[in-house]
Amino acid sequence: MNLLFTRVELDLVKSLTRCVRILEFSQLSAGWWPAVRRPRGIAQQLTRLQSQGLLETFCINAHPLLSVDRPLYAWQPGIDEPDFDTISDAARERWCRPAVPTMVCVAKPLAANLFGSGGYGLPPQEHRDHDLRLAAVYLHYRQKHARLAKMWIGEHALPKAGFRVKDPDAFLIDKAGQTLRVVESAGRYSAQAVESFHEHCVENCLSYELW
């Protein structure tokens, strides 16, 4: 395998194995090749990484990307318990448009192995909108909070917390190994799912953002 990849290529492979599991072509343009706008141009940029067996692309049906302005809710130890029904209602109401054909990119097993991750391949169909939402938040961090974005580690790049325990989607871990906060894509979470996530964070003293 030719290992002489560019900085941008290596950063992309790392992001798709250590940070998020899937990226839409428009996200690839925004985060890695801002001068390339057309899907065909993005596909050309990916050719070498695909030929080396690191990444692959698919056309899937997905909800159009939602805007990323601020979290649905942010919590830290010492703050009162949130209104789970209100958060759930806000999470569900925003998914109001039909799915459209969407070009996406994911890591292959070789890339995941090289970067010590369990994240590769297309997420299950029912998780794709959720994971694309998380990817949008990751890009928001890269563009608006670059220092924090460097601390971002996806759940698939860390040991699982326990059997039937819902790990947060991403952790912001500093150089000392301390978790500053966790980040969760709320997807279409029910009130029960929001409450369960909150209780997990309370038990582990984890500040969190729900997006």
N, C-alpha and C positions, 0 to 999 in steps of 0.2 A: 504493500500500500504506500502511496505517495503521502508522506507526512508533512510536506511543505505547504501547509495551508496558510491563508492570510489571517491576520488578527480578527477581521470581521467574521470569517468562516468559523474560526475556533470559538469565538464568542457566541455565535449562533448555535453551534452544536452543544456547547456548555449550557446555554439557556434552555434548550429543548431536552436536556437530560437531567439538569440539576435544579431548574427553576420552574418550568411549566412543561406540559406534555404536548401541547398543540399550539400552532400559530397560523392565523389566516394570512393569505398573501398580502393584504393591505397592512397587516401588522409587521410583516417582514420589511415592507417598504418603509414604514414609519420608523422602525427601530434599527434597521441594518443597511438598507440601500435607499436612502431618501431621494436620491436622484432618479430612481427607477420607479415608474408609476404603473406601468402596464403589467398585467399578469404574465404575458409572454416574456417580458424582460426579467421578472422575478424568477421564472422557470429557468431561464438561461443562467442566472446567477447561481442556481442550485445544482446545475448539471454536474459539476465536479464532485460535490459532496454526495450526490446520488450515485455517481459512477464508482465511488469508493465504498459504497455500502453503508454510509453513515445516516443518511436521511432519505425519506420517501414522501411523495405527495399524493394527495387524493382529492377528489371532488365529492363533497358531502352536502347534505341539506342541513342548513343551520339558520337559526334566527339571526337577522341583521344585528351587528354589534351595537351594544348600548353605549351611550356616552359615559365617560368616567370623570366625574367631577369631585365627589366626596363620598365617603362610606355611607351606607344605609344607617349604620350605627357603629359607634366606637365605645369600648368599655375598658376600664382598668380597675384593679382591686381598690376597694373603698367606695366605689360608686354604687348607687342603688341598682337593684335588679331592673332590667328593661321591660317594656310591654311587648311580650312575644307575639301577640296577635297583630299589633300595629306593624312590627317589623316584617312579619310574614305577609301581611296584606300588601305592603309596599314592594316586597320582593316579587310577588306573583303578578301584580298589576302591570309591571313594566314589560312583560313578555306578551305583547299584543299584536305582533306582526307575523305574517306567514313565513315559514322557512324558505330559503332561496339557495340555489346551487352555490357552493362556496369552496374555493381552492384552499387547501390547508397543507401544512408540512408537519411531519412528526419524525422522531428519531427511530432508527432501526436498532436491533439488539446489539450490534457491534459498537455503536456510539455509546449506548447505555453502559456496556461493559467497560469501555475505555474511561468513562467518567464516574464509575462506581455508583450507578443508579439503576433503579428498577423501572424507570419510565421509558417506555418505547411503544410504538404502534398506536393505532387509533384507539382512543378511549371508547368504551361502550356507547352506543347511540344515545342512550338516555343521559349521558354525562357530558356530551360534546358542547352544548350551549354553556353549561356550567364551567367547563374547562376553558372555553374561549373567553368567557367573562373574566376568569382569573388571569388569562394571558393579557387582556386589556389593562387590568390593574397593574400587572408587572411592568408593562410598557409605561404606564402613568408614573410609576415609581422611577423608572430609568430616566424619564424626561424631566420630572419635577423634583425628585428626591434621590439624586444619583448616589449619594453616600449610603443611604439606606438600601438602595437597590443592590449594592454590592454585598449586602448581608443576607439577601433573599435566598432561601433554600426550600425547594419544594418537598412535600411530604414523601414523594417517591424516592428521594435521595437520602432519606434518613430511616433508621430502624423504626418499625411500627411500635406504637405505644403499648398495644396489648390486644388480645383476642376480642373482636367485636367492639373495639374502641375506635371512634371516628377521629382520626388525627386531623388537626387543622391542615388546610391546603398548603400553607407556606409559613415559614418561620423567618424572622429577622434576627440573626444570631451574630453578636459582635465578636471581636478577636479573642475575647476572654472566654468565649463559649456561653455567654449569657444571652437568653432570649429576650429581646427588647419588646417584641409583640408578635402575635400571629395574625395571619391574614386569611380570610375565608370568603370564597365566592358563595353568596347566599342562594344563588340559583333561583329555584322556585320553592324554597324551603317552607314547610308547614310550621305552624307555631310550635309544635312538638319538637321538630328538628332544631329550630332556633333555641329552644329551651335546653335541649340536650347538649348542644354545642356550648352554650353559656355555662352550664353546670360543669362540663369538662374543664373549661378554662378557669372557673372559680376554684375547682378542686386542685388545679395545678398552678394557681396564682399567675395566670397568663393574661396580660392585656391583649385585647383583640380589636380588629376591624372587620366588620361584615360589609361586603360590597355587593 
